Amino acid sequence: MELVPIGQLPEIGVIPKFMFAQTLRADRFGMPISAYQQEVVPVPEIGDDEVLIGVMAAGLNFNSVWAALAYPIDMLQLMQQRNENDLPYFIPGSDCAGIVFKKGKNVTNVSIGDEVVVQGGWYDEQELFIRNGGDPTIGKSFRAWGYETNFGSYAQFCKVKHFQCLPKPKHLHWDEAAVYMVSGVTAYRMLHHYIPHNLQQNDVVLIWGGSGGLGSMAIQLVKAAGAFPVAVINNNSKVAFCEELGAVVLNRSNYTHWGEISGEQVLPETQEIWRNAAKPFLKDLLNLTNGRLPKIVIEHPGANTFPTSLYVCDKNGMVITCAGTTGYAGTFDLRYLWLYNKRIQGSHYANPEECKMLNNLIHEKIIHPVLGATYSFNDLPKALQLMHDNQLPCGSTAIKIGYA
Ligand SMILES: NC(=O)c1ccc[n+]([C@@H]2O[C@H](COP(=O)([O-])OP(=O)(O)OC[C@H]3O[C@@H](n4cnc5c(N)ncnc54)[C@H](OP(=O)(O)O)[C@@H]3O)[C@@H](O)[C@H]2O)c1
């Protein structure tokens, strides 16, 4: 078999020679709308520890925007420099749900025909640190699948390591199953991994971008732990969405103190200017929480919000970050850090154990994927452009591939 149309997959186990894919190439890097193009490419070969998945639906992630822009890193070039890809095209995509079509000879955890979701933490199991029990996310070989590796989910078939496959919850439709993993496990680790600052019952947690992929999963995880989520959004149209998930809500458009702070803003004679501008946000936050400050602040916007995150974080609390969407200069007044014993913690994705824990919460219907929209395969560049422009509907976004 040569190729099947988009909207269907071949009979299970039958592998066509070619597949449709949304690809990036170096001469098209730039805005997602023009960087991504549909092409017909060969279906990839798999190794002994790998699995070929027929993709039913893919989930969109912000890393696909970074991949299109080749900013801050040209991933195609980096993969070539690492000798991990010698093809001139790159198929991104770090989330999907699909069916096992083929497996390598050492794979025992899945069978042909199994319905699975893919978790995007790729690594080399033979790496000594990992073999000795080290957390794979800090191993040298750790890669964000479909961002740092080729053959991600924006195609009819994708290639994964066996441990990336987890059982698909039966109660979910393909598009719902495709969208929760990256956001969910990243939020899960941010909230539960960093002892002693791991989430406790009744803790107040401030969540930037409460209506986004990461934010909507974080709200639910906080709520499920019996704690108190405060979501930040930029527009009143998103309030009901966050409230339905269980959060109280602050609209950042009502305040003016955003952005990096400079050395000049923290001099004794000037420091009051920034603090006075930030105080209304703090005051409204305290009103919502009955006077309690956040023990954990879930950071990802970066430059725009970091000074505020550290300012409003409780004594002995933690600002934890996994991104710098609005810029990488995370500035703050050091005095808020040391005088109040606060912690700044970085966090990247999650390990397989954490992925299983999150997947169990979805199976048990304690956490639910929050699907905002499902786009056709043809519209993938448009959907990623909307993500770049912060114009997507609330929740996460899926692309249907293997069904009509
Ligand atoms: N390191 C990791 O493992 C990891 C994993 C997942 C995601 N990430 C990163 O985390 C970031 C968020 O991902 P996502 O999937 O949640 O993206 P998303 O669904 O596009 O949501 C991003 C949210 O950020 C908020 N935002 C946008 N501009 C902002 C600004 N200027 N100030 C404050 N908030 C702003 C938006 O909320 P409002 O405009 O309503 O405030 C939006 O809901 C991305 O950079 C992504 O690459 C990292």
PDBQT file of the ligand as one rigid body, heavy atoms in Angstrom, charges set to zero:
ROOT
HETATM    1  N1  LIG A 501       8.954  22.849  30.121  1.00  0.00    +0.000 N 
HETATM    2  C1  LIG A 501       7.917  22.075  29.900  1.00  0.00    +0.000 C 
HETATM    3  O1  LIG A 501       7.970  20.876  30.143  1.00  0.00    +0.000 OA
HETATM    4  C2  LIG A 501       6.645  22.667  29.350  1.00  0.00    +0.000 A 
HETATM    5  C3  LIG A 501       5.502  21.849  29.193  1.00  0.00    +0.000 A 
HETATM    6  C4  LIG A 501       4.314  22.425  28.737  1.00  0.00    +0.000 A 
HETATM    7  C5  LIG A 501       4.290  23.769  28.394  1.00  0.00    +0.000 A 
HETATM    8  N2  LIG A 501       5.430  24.505  28.500  1.00  0.00    +0.000 N 
HETATM    9  C6  LIG A 501       5.426  25.917  28.120  1.00  0.00    +0.000 C 
HETATM   10  O2  LIG A 501       4.495  26.617  28.953  1.00  0.00    +0.000 OA
HETATM   11  C7  LIG A 501       3.951  27.733  28.258  1.00  0.00    +0.000 C 
HETATM   12  C8  LIG A 501       2.415  27.656  28.341  1.00  0.00    +0.000 C 
HETATM   13  O3  LIG A 501       1.981  26.499  27.664  1.00  0.00    +0.000 OA
HETATM   14  P1  LIG A 501       0.433  26.252  27.403  1.00  0.00    +0.000 P 
HETATM   15  O4  LIG A 501       0.338  24.948  26.705  1.00  0.00    +0.000 OA
HETATM   16  O5  LIG A 501      -0.356  26.476  28.638  1.00  0.00    +0.000 OA
HETATM   17  O6  LIG A 501       0.123  27.422  26.359  1.00  0.00    +0.000 OA
HETATM   18  P2  LIG A 501      -1.300  28.086  26.031  1.00  0.00    +0.000 P 
HETATM   19  O7  LIG A 501      -2.382  27.063  26.091  1.00  0.00    +0.000 OA
HETATM   20  O8  LIG A 501      -1.101  28.848  24.765  1.00  0.00    +0.000 OA
HETATM   21  O9  LIG A 501      -1.545  29.085  27.239  1.00  0.00    +0.000 OA
HETATM   22  C9  LIG A 501      -0.662  30.118  27.527  1.00  0.00    +0.000 C 
HETATM   23  C10 LIG A 501      -1.332  31.080  28.494  1.00  0.00    +0.000 C 
HETATM   24  O10 LIG A 501      -0.388  32.095  28.795  1.00  0.00    +0.000 OA
HETATM   25  C11 LIG A 501      -1.107  33.288  29.091  1.00  0.00    +0.000 C 
HETATM   26  N3  LIG A 501      -0.379  34.467  28.609  1.00  0.00    +0.000 N 
HETATM   27  C12 LIG A 501      -0.137  34.803  27.322  1.00  0.00    +0.000 A 
HETATM   28  N4  LIG A 501       0.534  35.979  27.275  1.00  0.00    +0.000 NA
HETATM   29  C13 LIG A 501       0.702  36.357  28.566  1.00  0.00    +0.000 A 
HETATM   30  C14 LIG A 501       1.289  37.507  29.168  1.00  0.00    +0.000 A 
HETATM   31  N5  LIG A 501       1.827  38.492  28.429  1.00  0.00    +0.000 N 
HETATM   32  N6  LIG A 501       1.283  37.585  30.515  1.00  0.00    +0.000 NA
HETATM   33  C15 LIG A 501       0.708  36.608  31.274  1.00  0.00    +0.000 A 
HETATM   34  N7  LIG A 501       0.126  35.513  30.749  1.00  0.00    +0.000 NA
HETATM   35  C16 LIG A 501       0.130  35.398  29.412  1.00  0.00    +0.000 A 
HETATM   36  C17 LIG A 501      -2.434  33.201  28.366  1.00  0.00    +0.000 C 
HETATM   37  O11 LIG A 501      -3.449  33.529  29.303  1.00  0.00    +0.000 OA
HETATM   38  P3  LIG A 501      -4.119  34.994  29.388  1.00  0.00    +0.000 P 
HETATM   39  O12 LIG A 501      -3.722  35.761  28.156  1.00  0.00    +0.000 OA
HETATM   40  O13 LIG A 501      -5.577  34.718  29.486  1.00  0.00    +0.000 OA
HETATM   41  O14 LIG A 501      -3.548  35.586  30.646  1.00  0.00    +0.000 OA
HETATM   42  C18 LIG A 501      -2.549  31.739  27.928  1.00  0.00    +0.000 C 
HETATM   43  O15 LIG A 501      -3.704  31.125  28.444  1.00  0.00    +0.000 OA
HETATM   44  C19 LIG A 501       4.510  27.637  26.824  1.00  0.00    +0.000 C 
HETATM   45  O16 LIG A 501       5.622  28.491  26.682  1.00  0.00    +0.000 OA
HETATM   46  C20 LIG A 501       4.945  26.176  26.703  1.00  0.00    +0.000 C 
HETATM   47  O17 LIG A 501       5.972  25.988  25.741  1.00  0.00    +0.000 OA
HETATM   48  C21 LIG A 501       6.581  23.986  28.993  1.00  0.00    +0.000 A 
ENDROOT
TORSDOF 0
